[in-house]
Amino acid sequence: MGKTRNLNGIPGNLALSYLSTLGYYDGGYMADWLNYIAREKNVKEIEIDILNSIIEPTETDIRPLKADLNKLRGILNKELSIHGFETEFIKKAVMKFEIPIDNPRFKNTIYCYPFIEDETGKIYKPKKRIIETAYEVDFNPIKKVKIKTEKMKNNWISRIKKMLN
């Protein structure tokens, strides 16, 4: 078994991987989705359980937020293996997000507090919270779908008109 102090960086790595620009799903980055669903459902805190793919509160449990959880489990398993630990050594891996929906000055700011807990109950977390910015302040996937559908509809209508002329 490796040294447990080597596990201190894992929660931050998981959160940064989740919030990176590689975490893109159907028109938005994870920070955009978190900001959108928090404001849509009027929720200030979202908790994502990486190991069990559970998102609390349940009204924020949407597919885009779960899209990269398998990738995060893979990163966790790889990091544990590198440091000489079995996968079962970690019993809990959670990212807690705070979204200041009441403060207009921080309209697109997201705070993340990730941690992992081992089988002995020891908690590993970064020294500082992780601050991320949603890329699109007014991100709205429903609006994007409407615009996309309208463009496709207009494109088809113009094609049919060309064929008939």
N, C-alpha and C positions, 0 to 999 in steps of 0.2 A: 504494500500500500504506500502511496505517495504522501507527501506533506500537504496537509489541508490548507496551509496558507497560500498554496499555489492556486486554490480555487477562488480566491477573492475577486479576480478579474472576470470570471465567467458571467455573472449577472449583467455587468455593463456591456460585455461583448454581445450577449443575447439581445439586449434592448437596442443597442446601436445597429445590429444586423436587422432587426425587425423594422426600425425606423429609417433605415438607409434608403436611398433612391432605387435600390434593387428590389425593394418591397413595393411593387406596383401592381394594382389590381383594377381592371376595368375602368380606366380613366383617372385613377387617383393613387397617390402614395398612402401609406398607412397613417401618416400624420393627418392627411386630408380626411381619410375615413374616420379616424378617431374624433377629430374636430367636428366633422359633419354629424355623426351619430350622437355625440354628446349634446350638441346644440339642438338637433332635431328632437331628441327625447328629453331634453332639459335635465341632463345628468352631469354632475360635476366630477364624478370618479368612475373609472372603469378598471376592472381587474381581470387580467387574462392569465389563466392557469395553463401554462405551456404543456405540462405533462398530460393533463386530462382534457385538453381542448375545451375548457369551460370559460365562458365570459360572463361576468357579473357586472351590473344587473342584467337580467335575462333580456330586457327590451333592447339592449345594445349588442346582443349576440347575433351578428350578421356574418354572412359568408366571407366578405372581404377581410375582416379582422382575423379570420381563422386560416386564410389562404397560406400563410407562411409558417404555421406552427409546426408542421412536419420538418421543415428546414431547420427550425430552431432546436427541435429535439435531436436532429442529426448533429448540429453544432455542439450541443451539450454532451452528447455521447462521445463525440470525437475528443472534446476537451478533457473529459473524464478519463478516457483511455490514454491520452497523451501524458496525463499526470499520474497514471497508475491506479485509477479507481474503477470499480465496477459500475455499470449503469445504475444498479439498484441502490448505490450509495446515496444518491440524491432522491429525497422523498417529495420535495416540493420545489417548483420553479414558477415564480409568479412575477408579472409585471403589473404594477399599479400605476395608473395614469390619473393625473389631475388636470382638468381642463377648466380654466378660469372663465366660465361662460358669463359671469356677472360683470366682468371688468372689460369695458370696451377698449382699453389701452392694450390689452393682451388678447385681441380677437383671434389670433391664430397660433398662440403659444400652448405647448403641451409639456407637462412635467411628468417624468417617468421615474418611478422608484422600484427598480427590479431587485429581486433577491432569490436566493436558492437556500434550501434547508437540507442538511444531511440527515442520515439515519440516527445520529446522536442528538439531534435537535439544534445543532449549531447553525447559525444563519450567516450567510455570506452576502454582502451587498457593497455597492460602490461607496466611496467616501462622500460623494456629492450626487445630487439628483441629476438626471439627464434632462436637458432642456432641448426641445425640438420645435421647429416652426412648421406649421402646415404651409404647403406651397401655394395653394389657392385658398385665399381667405373665405371666399363665398362658394366653395366647392359644393356642387349639388349634382349628384349622379342622375337624378330623375330628370332634371333640366337637360343634361347632356344627352340622355336617351331620347327625349322629345326632339331635340335639335337634329340628332342623327337620323331619327325616323323620318322627320320632315324632309331632310335632304335626300334620303333614299327614295321617298315617295315622289318628290319633284323630279329626281333623276329618272325614275321609271316612267313617269308621265311624259317627260320630254322624249324619251326613247320611243314610246308608243306613238307619239305625234309624228316623229320622224319617219317611222315605219309606214304610217298611214298616208303621209304626203308624198 
